[in-house]
Amino acid sequence: MITRHAGQKLLAAILAAAMVVLADTAAAAAPFTDADYARHVAALKTKVPDEGFTVIIQKPFVVIGDESPAAVRSRALRTVKWAVDRLKADYFKNDPNEILDIWLFKDKASYRKHTREIFGDDPDTPFGYYSHRHKALIMNIATGGGTLVHEIVHPFMAANFPACPAWFNEGMGSLYEQAGERRGHIVGLTNWRLAGLQKAIRGGTVPSFKTLTATTNDAFYNKDKGTNYAQARYLCYYLQEKDLLVTFYHAFVAAHKEDPTGYETLRKTLGAKDMDAFQKRWEAFVLGLKFP
């Protein structure tokens, strides 16, 4: 744990504390050495404000926050490490391809102030976002850890399944934006996306799964009529509740060259000869869910 100090002692303090944390996490598999992390932390001195920030090396990330040092350490362990360990146990063999920073700003004012001052950004979300340009996950942590876990999924997906289409990438990410643990495994819970999806199901406006899986990345993100994220999330939730999500993920990774959309792999995983009939069962399942 490293508390940022002004003056000549800053770099030495960062490096010394970084090596302590590195020793605690040496068992974690990563494509980078301890020296790589130490150099990365040293380079952060040009970005981290002079007062009130704590830096934690929590492989494969570096966590920077302006809550109390104890709070930053707790978030690094109880949210970041907790999620990473469980995601890797079920899905991801490889760590992200770069050392990424996780910036946890303590409240809305800090989030708005520091995204402008540090990154030159004016975010369009109050929760947080991933910046490819800055190689950083940038969060208003006062809104909770859900968006953080959602964003953690994406660099792992990029390192392990770079051909993953947007519908499954965001389905998996959004599944874990409200997460818990069951028998030692990470699980998604119902969340705020449910109400809108249930309304769309009742209105008959949810597309078929063949249509959803065939959606291009551009269409998924820019032409979403309000159901893409929710439909993808609750398809993943259904698979999870039927103990099929891990199976589907690995089958899709193996078959993606022959089945780039995942539709045939989905059908086979479900054992569904008639996907229209399955969609009716899925819609009934979703309508029976509740949040909170």
N, C-alpha and C positions, 0 to 999 in steps of 0.2 A: 504494500500500500504506500502511495506516495502523495504527500500533501505539497502542493506547489508553493514554493517560497521565492521571494525576489532575491536578486543579487547573485554573487559569484557561487554560492553554495548550491544553487538550483540544480545544475546538471549532475553534480556528484550525488546529491540526495536522490534524484530520480534514478540514476543508474544503480546505486547501492540497494535501494528498496526494490527496484525491478528485479534484481538478481535473487532477492529473497523470495519474491512471489514465483519467479521462474523455478526455483528449487522445489516449491510446493507443488508445481504443476508439471514437473519434468516427465511424469509417466504418460502424459497425454500425447498421443500420436499427432504429429504435425509436419508439414513439409518444410518448416523453418526451424533454424537453430535458436538456442538461447541468445546467441550473439545477434541474430537478426532481430529478435524482439527488443533487445537492449538498444540497438541502433534506432529502431523504430520509435521507441519511447523517448530517446534523446532528441530525435527530430521533432517530436511534438512540442518541444519548448518554444517553437516559433508560433504555435497556434494557441496553446493553453493560456488563458488569462493568468495574471500574476498572483491573484489571491482567490482562495476559496474552492479550488478544484483539486480533486483527488484522481490519481491514475492507477488503475489495476490491470495487470496482465492476467487475463483469464482466457487462456488459449482456447480456440484459435483467434480470439479477439483481444483488443485492448479497450478497456472501459474507462471513460472519463466522465466525471460527474461533479456537480456543485452542491449536492446535499452534504451532510456530514460524512466524514471518512467512513464511519461505521455503516451508514446507510448505503454508500456506494459499494462497499465490500459486500454487504448483504445482497444487493441487487446483482452483483457479479456472480455470487455463488448461488443464490436461491432462484434467480430467474435465468441468467445467461448459462451458467454451468448446468443447472438442472435441465434446461431445454436441450442444450447441445448433447449432453450425455444420453438422453433418451431418444433424441432424433437419430443419433449415430447408432445406437443399439438396434434400432428397427430398420433404418433406411440407408444411411450415408456412410460409406467407407472412407471417402476422401474429405479432408478439410478444405475450406475455401482456398482458392488459388493465390490469394493475396492476404496480407495482414490487414484486417479491417478494423476501424475504430468504431466504438459504440459511444456516442455522446448522449448522456442522460441529464437533461436540464430540469431543474427542480420544479418549475412551474411555468405557466404561460408567459409571464413577463420575461423570465430568463430565456426561455425557448425563442421568443421573438427577437429579443435583444441580441443573443449570441448567434443565431442563424444569420443575422445581417452582418454582425461584426466579424465573425470568424469565417463564414462561407460566402458572404455576399448574396444570400438567398432570401427570398420572401415566400415561405412555404404556403401552399394552398390547403394544407391540412392542419388541424390543431393537435393532432396526435403524434405524428412523426413520419419519417420517410427515409428511403435509402438513396444516397447520392453516389452514383457511379463515378462522377468526376472527382469527388473528394474521398472516395473509398471509405465511406462512413455511413453508419446507421445513426440517424439524428432524431432524438425523441424528446417530447414533453412527457417526462415520466410521471408527472402528476396525474395524467389521464389513465395510468395503469400500465401493466406490463404486456398487455395483449398485443398491441401493435409491434412491440419489440420482438416477441416470439414469432409473430407473422413474418417480420422482415428477416429474422435469423434463418428462416427456411430457405429464402431465395439464394443467398450465396452458396449454401450447401447444395441446392438443386443445380446451380450452375456448374459446380465442380464435379457432380456425380451423374447428372443427366442433362447435359447442355442442350439436347434437342427437345427437352420437355416443352410441350405447347402451353400457351398461357392459361388455358382452362384448368389444367391439372396443377400447374405451378401455383396459381392463385387459389385454386381449390384447397391445396395442401396448406398454403400459407394462412389463408383465412380460417381453415379448420382449427388451427392452433392459436388463433388470436383470443380464444376463450378456452383455456386448457386446464386439465387436471391430470391425475395419475390413477391408473388402475392396474393392479398386480405388477407394479414396477414399470409400466409402460405409459408413455404420454398419450393422452386421449383428448380429443376435442369435445367441448360441451356445447349445448345450445347457446345461441347468442342473439344479438340484436338484429341480425340479418333474417331471422326466422319470420317475423311478422310480414315483411314485404313479400317474401317468397310465398307464404301461405295465401296472401291476398292475390298474387299473380296466379297461383294454382286455381283458386276459386274463380278467377276471371278467365281462365283458359288461355292465358298468354305465355305460359312457359314453353319454350321450344322443345323439340325432341332431343334426346341425347345424341342422336346422330348429327343433328344441327349444331348442338353445343360443341361437340368434340371436333367438328369440322371448322369451327370458327377460327379465322386467322388471328394472329396476335393483335393486329391493328383493329380488327372488328371487335375483338373481346374488350379492348381497353377504350376505344374511341366511339364505338357504335353500340355500347351496352344500353339496352332499354330498361335497365334496372334489375335484371335477374341473373346476369352472367355469374357474378361473384357468388351470389346466394345459391344458385342451382349447382354450381361446381362444389361449393362448400358442403352442401347437404347431400350431394352424391357421395363425396368422401366420407361424410358422417355416416351415411347408410352403410357403406362398405366397412367402415370401422366397427359399427355395431353388429355386423354380421361376421366379424373376424376375417374380413377379406381385403382390407386396405393394404396391409403389408404385402400380401400375396400379389395384389394388383400392381403395386409399385414395382416390384422386382420383375414381374412378368412383362410389364410395359417397357422397362429399361431394356430387357433382353430382346423384345420384339419390335422396337420402335422403327427400325429400318424398313420392315415389312408392313408395319402398322403405325405410321407416323402420328395419326390422330388419337390412337388408343381405343378406338371404338370396338374393333374386333376383339382386342384383349379384354376390354370391359365385358363384352357379351360372353366371352368364354369364362371369365372369372365368375360371373354371375350364374353361369349355366343357363342362360336365357335364350331360348330359341325365338321367342317373340318379344322384341324390345318394347313394342307398344304396350303389351300386357305388363311388362316389368315397370314401365313408366307409371302406369295406373297404380300398381302396388306401391311404388316409391312415393307417389303423390299422396296416397292414403297414409303412408308412414309419416310423411312430413306434416300432414294436417293433424296428426295425433301428437306431435311434439309440443312442448311448452317452454316458454322463456318469459320471465325467470321461473 
